[in-house]
Amino acid sequence: MSERYVLACIDDSNHASGVCAAASWASERLGAPLELLHVLSKPRDVDSTDASGQIGLGSRENLRAQLTELDEQRATLAQQHGRELLGAAKSEAEAVTSNTVTTSLRHGELIESLVERESQARLIVLGKLGESQRESAAHLGSNLERVVRTLHTPILVTPSEFRAPKRLLLAFDGSRTTKRGVEMIAESPLLNGLVCHVVMIGAGTDDQRAELEWALNRLREGQIEAEGDVLSGEVDEVLGDYVAHEEIDLMIMGAYGHSRIRQLLVGSTTTTMLRHSQVATLILR
């Protein structure tokens, strides 16, 4: 596949359907092909358990052989299940997008597969919680941070239910990163024709107002209806309240600015917002 595509990470969680819907929507908006990726984690190492002091040599070798056979059976079942997941997701996607939909089943770690494909990916779509959604909040945050720190492609993080967005919230701090984000949004067909609310957090200085006006004008040049304001308060609280009050469908955030918004993207607040937010988040580098 030579054309840059939307890459969606499908797993066996209740977020898989949301990921498929979000990726199909993005594929159709961008006019880009869609690849559905399912990664099978590395199998457990049977040599990790040392039973040499507990059972005899012959019994130990027999047990090892049985464990190896079980691992092979698990691997076969996992591959079959992965193909079924991808097949079902492909059927869902083809009902939404008119673009080409392909599937890929890989072994290893998710981050490695994403790095391998990043140069060809126009957008990466992830569920906010994956198969290991019972993991601790801190672990979820570290996984997301690792993906964001490693990749440079825009990442769309979606809840279990995705709806095509109409009203957007762009968290803007005037940094180089968020200005690049404004340029990306204005130049991409992904959000054309939608309403974008640009919010800055601060005291409302003349410099902040000037930065805000620049962002609004640039978005309008890109055929996006833009409005915005400078608000005071704690970043996560202000943005959370704004999302609820303005019925926002999609939050857009630059990953690494230099204000309190940076703390939102690299600290524990990220986990809290992603776990409780009912809307998708587009993260830009």
Helices and strands as residue ranges (DSSP letters): E 5-9, H 16-30, E 34-40, G 46-48, H 57-94, E 101-107, H 110-117, G 118-120, E 121-127, H 137-150, E 155-158, E 167-171, H 176-187, G 189-191, E 195-201, H 206-221, E 225-231, H 235-245, E 250-254, H 260-266, H 268-276, E 280-284
